[in-house]
Amino acid sequence: MLAELISLNIYTYFLVFARVGSALSVLPGFSSAWVPVRMRLVIASGVCFVITPPLAKYLPTIAATPIELTLMIMGEMIVGFYFGVIGVVLISTLQSAGSFIALFSSLANAMVRDPIAEQQSSLISGFLSLLGLLLVLVTNTHHLMLRALVDSYGLFEPGNLMVGGDAVHLIARKVGDSFTLALRIAAPLMVTSLTYYLGLGILGRLMPMLPIFFIGLPLQLLMQIITLMLALPAIMMVFMKYFQDGFVMFLAP
């Protein structure tokens, strides 16, 4: 009885935990600095406890040697980290867009501690990242991430090597799409900033004695904040559609 329990239940559970735990340690929201490490372990353990029975049919038989078992677990961890990195690339769209907006708004030097990126980021980048993560949780998009993680067993079969070329190509394409979307999100503020700079330059040539710094900078900040307030709903809608599409491709047909 003990041998059957070890070979069936514990083996399958820890094989699932290798992929799911690795993914949850990187996925946005679950890997945030605000979530204690013990809570992450509890969440990962609970998720694995629920999804292990239906996933047991996709798992290979127990390895014959310790080396094969180690390689199998390492392969599952790589797949989990790869899945989590995709989520990080998707959420980084808002960080890039925030950096562009801060540059256009003359707020690039206003740095704060960003708990999402776990580094110093511009004020607007931290605001957009936090707002995007809040929308992901409020709209239950994190359920979509977990469902895509479960369905990934049909795409990345345990025990088989992941195709490196296709995986790297997908990451590279997602990084490029993320940067392009970030620039498109920041386009309204880029246009208003460029128009304002042109008008301010003409005004400076017409009135050389005008204190441009004391008059132009407050007006620029006010104009860009108003523009961001007006464009924020559309920005979040476009981001949520992009974020959801990034995980829909892992869902089983």
N, C-alpha and C positions, 0 to 999 in steps of 0.2 A: 504493500500500500504506500509506504514511504517512497519507494523507488518510483512508483507511478506518479506520485505527487510531484516529485522533483523533476522527473523527465517530461512531464506534460504541463502542469500548471506553472511552476516556477520558471521553467525554461522559456515558455511562451511569453510569460509576463515580462521577464527581464529583457527579452528580445524586442518586445514592443516598447518597453520603457527606454531602451537605448535610442530609438528613433524619436519617440514622442518627447522624452525628457530633453534631448538635445535641441529639438525644435522649439520647445517652450522656453528654453533658456536664452533664445535669440529673438523670438517673435516679438513684435512691438506690443506693449501693454503687459504681457507676462514677464518680460525681461526688464521692466522698468526698475530704476533704482528705488522707487517707492515701495516695491513689492519685496518683502523680506525673502531671504533664500529659503527659509523653512516653509514659507507659504508657497513658494514655487514648487518645492518638493511635494507638498501636500496636493497641490493642484495636478501636478504631473502624475502622481500615484493614483489619484482618484480617476483621472481621465483614462489611464491605462487599465485600471480595474474594470471600467465600463466597456471599453472597446476591445479588450483582449479576447473574449469569447467569440465574437463574430469574425475576428481577424485570424483566429487559430488555423483556419483552412488555408490561408495564404502563406503560412510560415513553414519553412522546411523542417525536416526531421532533425533531431539533435545531432550535433557534429560528433564525428567519431574520435577526434583528437582535440586536445586543448588549443592547439594552434589554429585549427579550422574554426573553433568556437570564437577565439579571439578575433580572427579576421572577419567573421560574420558580424560580431558586435561592433567592430570598428567601422565596417561598411554601413551598418544601420545608423551609427552616430554621424557619419559623413552625410548621409542622406538627410538626416534631421537638421544638421547645421545648414545644409544647402537650402532646405525649405525655409528655415528661419531667415537666412540672408536675403531671400527674395522679399520677405516682408519688410526687412530693414531698408532695402533699396526702394520699395514702394513708399514707405513713410518718409524717406529722405527727400522726396519731392517737395514737401512743404518746407523743409530746412533750406533747400536750395532756393526756393521761391522767396522765403523770408530773407535770405542773404541778398538777393537781387533787390527786393523792395527796400531793405534797410540801406543799401547803397544808393538807390534813387532818392531816398528820403533824407539823406545825410544823417542816418542813425547807425551807420556801420560800426561806430566806436562804442555804442551803448551795448555792452556785453553783460549777459546774465548766465547763470548756471542752468543749462538745459538738462532736465532729468531724463528726457527721451533719448537725446544723443549722448548723454553722459559726458558732456564737455562744455566749454564756454562757447556760446552762440550769441548772435545778435538778438536784441530784444524782440524783434518781430518774428524771427525764426523760432524762438522759444514759444511765443504766443501761438503761432500757426501750428507747430508740432503738437502742443498740448491740446489745442482745439480739435485737431484732426484725430488724435487718439481718443479724445472724449466722444467724438461722433462715432468712431469705430465701436466703442463699447456701448453707447446709447442705442445705436441702430442694430445691435446684435451681430455686427459683422465679424466679431471674434468667433461666433458660432460657425460662420463660413470658413474661417481659417482652420478650425478644428475638423470640420467636415472634409475640407480639402486635404488635410493631413491624413485622415483615415483613408480617403480614396487614393492617396498616393501609393498605397500598397499594391494597387492594380497597375500603376505606372512604373514604379521602382520595386520590383519583386525582391523580397529578402533573399539573400544568398547569391544574387547575381550582381556583377560589377556594373556600376553606373557608367553610362557612356559619357566620357569626359568632354569630348568635343561638343556635343549637343548641349551639355550642361553649361559649359563656359560660354557658348554662343548665346544661350538664353539669358545668362546673367549680363553679358555685355549689351544685349539688346534692351534689357530692362533698365540698365544704367543710362543708356542713350535716350530711351523714351522718358525716363524720369527727368533728365536734364532739359529735354525739349519741352515737356509739360510745365516744368518750373518756370521756364522763360515765357511760355505762353500765359501762365497765371500772372506773372509780374508785368505783362505787356501794358495793361491800362495805366499803371503807375509809371512805367517807362515813358509812355507817350506824354502824359501830363508833365513829367519831370523835364523831358526834352523841350516841350513847348514853353515851360516856365523859364528854363535856362536861356532859351533864345530871346524871350521877351525881356528877361533881366539883363542880358547882354546889350540889347538895343537901348534899354533904359539907362544903363551905365554909360553908354557912349553919348547919349543925348544930355545926360546930367552927370558930368564927371564928379561933382561935389557930393553926390548922393551917397550916404553911408550904406552901401549894398549889404554888408554883412549884418548890420543891425536891423535892417528892414527886410531883406530878402530871406534870411534863414527862418525867422518865425512864420512868415507867410508860406514858405515852402513846406514846413512841418505841418501847418494847419491844412494846407491843400492836400497833401499826401495822406494824412490821417482821414480826412473826409472821403477821399477817393477809395481808400482801403475799406472804410465802413460801407460804402455803397457797393463795392465789388466783392465783399467777403462772402455773402450767400452764394453767388455764382462760383467763386473759387472753391468753396467747400463741396458744392454739388459736383463739380468737375473732378475734384480729387477723390471723392467717395466712389464715383463711377470707375475711375481708373484703378483704385485700390481693390474694389470688388472684382473687376475683370482680371486682375493679376492672380487671383486665387481660383476663379471659375475654371480656368484651363486645367486645373488638377482634378476637377470633379469627374466622377465616372459618368459616361453617357447614359 
